Amino acid sequence: MSTNLGSRTGNPPPRPTAHVHLGVFFQGVNHHTVWSDPRSGSQTDLLSFRRIVETAERGLFDAFFLGEGLRLRETNGRLHDLDVVGRPDAITQLAALAAVTTHIGLVATQNTTYNDPADLARRLASLDVLSGGRAAWNVVTTDNAWTGANFRRGGYLDHADRYTRAAEFLTAARAVWDSFADDAVAPSRDSAAWSRPGAVAPVAVDGRTLSSHVTPTVPRSPQGHPVIFQAGDSPTGRTFAAENADVIFSAHGGDLEDALTFARDIRRRTTAAGRPADDVKIFPGTAFVLGATEAEAQEKARWLAHEQISDATALSIISHIWGEDLSHLDPEGPLPEHDPAPRELARTRGTGAGQGDPVQLARSLRSRADERGLSLREVVIAADRRQGFVGTPDAVADRLVEFVRSGAVDGFNVSPWLVPDGLDDVVDLLVPALQERGAYPTSYRGTTLREHLGLREPLTRRADGRTAVGA
Ligand SMILES: Cc1cc2nc3c(=O)[nH]c(=O)nc-3n(C[C@H](O)[C@H](O)[C@H](O)COP(=O)(O)O)c2cc1C
């Protein structure tokens, strides 16, 4: 199997040395983070996250990244048993973590469908200034009316309009961030001086989906703008990332061929948008399960998968796919014999454990269960496993370096499924293994997130003539 991206595409050849970038990622509402362990503490206790962000910073991670889930998941009116209730707002939580860290980047997922650009641009700029230039915004459009029902304006748009609004929203936010005069950068964290307003230009953005006239209030941070991440995998979503993002957060990090295909596609779209091919950094989500031996790592992965899928969660997932209340079934028994009603399953509605055609999904689960003699719960566990790289620190380090050297990814967003110690072995064992391979730094190279990621200046502030997003 060739993994040489360059020779196939005419892009630069694989990198002889590589820096494997790492970030921590916590999903929004989900059942994969194991909170049921008594050691996990509470999801509303800052200490649970403080411990993990401090571990990540000790391990020289680039970023601590929070997903967004604005509604608890339910199937037939029943909330999911393993979802945590009361997960705090990301920007608020990251502002608190900014006070106990000095280098690590702080990434907040925020959607463009239900927010307002003047308000969100101000809150993100505030996090950026208060953290000394460490903030990033993961731009999402959020793909379901079910979340939209939370919002007064009932603001669920169709797919194309969500991306039109996202582009107009980002244009407005960037205009707000750019509107302070160049000398009106916020004073540094250690500086005792206050800064005078200087020149501020009011911003007017009149688009198809929004009209915004704003006089900004927060000056620029040392990194210019918050870094822009993007998550959305459709062709429109990928083009939006190629035109606008510094980093794309993808779901293409499990299989090297798939990751390479994705990388080629993003590089092609980025070049078509008039940007250098490597201007968008690619960070898939993943997880690591490490053990002293391969067998120990596999055993730990099996244990973890069982912790992530309780009997009730397995039945919620099956009820979601079949579109009917199947909570009376025996989790140790077989799957239902009948097919679900044909319809379309959305990614983030309900369980998130299946999208697309439920009939196909049900049939593939049934044939997997029949082939391997699996019960209902066991087949859900097998289909839902999200363990990423499983093995010894040396074996996993070799794989990560292969992904980065081949040009498939720039780094990984790692979900530590166990709180608060799920990152300890990554930092104590995997990071040194990467350092031994010359693929990981031994200190932070700067103080801002833009510097950690090796990014150029914000798109709208470049001297190469780009003044408008998407131009
Ligand atoms: C890797 C990844 C992570 C995502 N994380 C979130 C999230 O935390 N919150 C959210 O509301 N949507 C999230 N989304 C969904 C996107 O907002 C988007 O609505 C969805 O992917 C549909 O757009 P698409 O058709 O372009 O993929 C994520 C999508 C991807 C691919």
The ligand as an SDF file (V2000), in Angstrom:
LIG
                    3D

 31 33  0  0  0  0  0  0  0  0999 V2000
  -16.0770   15.8980   13.0790 C   0  0  0  0  0  0  0  0  0  0  0  0
  -17.3770   16.6590   13.2750 C   0  0  0  0  0  0  0  0  0  0  0  0
  -17.6710   17.2220   14.5160 C   0  0  0  0  0  0  0  0  0  0  0  0
  -18.8540   17.9250   14.7110 C   0  0  0  0  0  0  0  0  0  0  0  0
  -19.1280   18.4810   15.9440 N   0  0  0  0  0  0  0  0  0  0  0  0
  -20.2970   19.1570   16.1420 C   0  0  0  0  0  0  0  0  0  0  0  0
  -20.6100   19.7350   17.4160 C   0  0  0  0  0  0  0  0  0  0  0  0
  -19.8470   19.6350   18.3930 O   0  0  0  0  0  0  0  0  0  0  0  0
  -21.7980   20.3840   17.5370 N   0  0  0  0  0  0  0  0  0  0  0  0
  -22.6900   20.5040   16.4990 C   0  0  0  0  0  0  0  0  0  0  0  0
  -23.7490   21.1010   16.6740 O   0  0  0  0  0  0  0  0  0  0  0  0
  -22.4190   19.9560   15.2970 N   0  0  0  0  0  0  0  0  0  0  0  0
  -21.2580   19.3010   15.0940 C   0  0  0  0  0  0  0  0  0  0  0  0
  -21.0020   18.7420   13.8600 N   0  0  0  0  0  0  0  0  0  0  0  0
  -22.0470   18.8000   12.8270 C   0  0  0  0  0  0  0  0  0  0  0  0
  -21.8940   19.9740   11.9000 C   0  0  0  0  0  0  0  0  0  0  0  0
  -22.2990   21.1050   12.5930 O   0  0  0  0  0  0  0  0  0  0  0  0
  -22.8140   19.8850   10.6790 C   0  0  0  0  0  0  0  0  0  0  0  0
  -24.0790   20.3210   11.0540 O   0  0  0  0  0  0  0  0  0  0  0  0
  -23.0440   18.5300   10.1310 C   0  0  0  0  0  0  0  0  0  0  0  0
  -21.8400   17.8630    9.9660 O   0  0  0  0  0  0  0  0  0  0  0  0
  -23.7950   18.6770    8.7930 C   0  0  0  0  0  0  0  0  0  0  0  0
  -23.0320   19.4100    7.8740 O   0  0  0  0  0  0  0  0  0  0  0  0
  -22.3250   18.6500    6.6810 P   0  0  0  0  0  0  0  0  0  0  0  0
  -23.4440   18.0910    5.8720 O   0  0  0  0  0  0  0  0  0  0  0  0
  -21.5080   19.6640    5.9610 O   0  0  0  0  0  0  0  0  0  0  0  0
  -21.4530   17.5620    7.2870 O   0  0  0  0  0  0  0  0  0  0  0  0
  -19.7940   18.0550   13.6420 C   0  0  0  0  0  0  0  0  0  0  0  0
  -19.4810   17.4930   12.4000 C   0  0  0  0  0  0  0  0  0  0  0  0
  -18.2900   16.8210   12.1910 C   0  0  0  0  0  0  0  0  0  0  0  0
  -18.0000   16.2480   10.8290 C   0  0  0  0  0  0  0  0  0  0  0  0
  1  2  1  0
  2  3  1  0
  2 30  2  0
  3  4  2  0
  4  5  1  0
  4 28  1  0
  5  6  2  0
  6  7  1  0
  6 13  1  0
  7  8  2  0
  7  9  1  0
  9 10  1  0
 10 11  2  0
 10 12  1  0
 12 13  2  0
 13 14  1  0
 14 15  1  0
 14 28  1  0
 15 16  1  0
 16 17  1  0
 16 18  1  0
 18 19  1  0
 18 20  1  0
 20 21  1  0
 20 22  1  0
 22 23  1  0
 23 24  1  0
 24 25  2  0
 24 26  1  0
 24 27  1  0
 28 29  2  0
 29 30  1  0
 30 31  1  0
M  END
$$$$
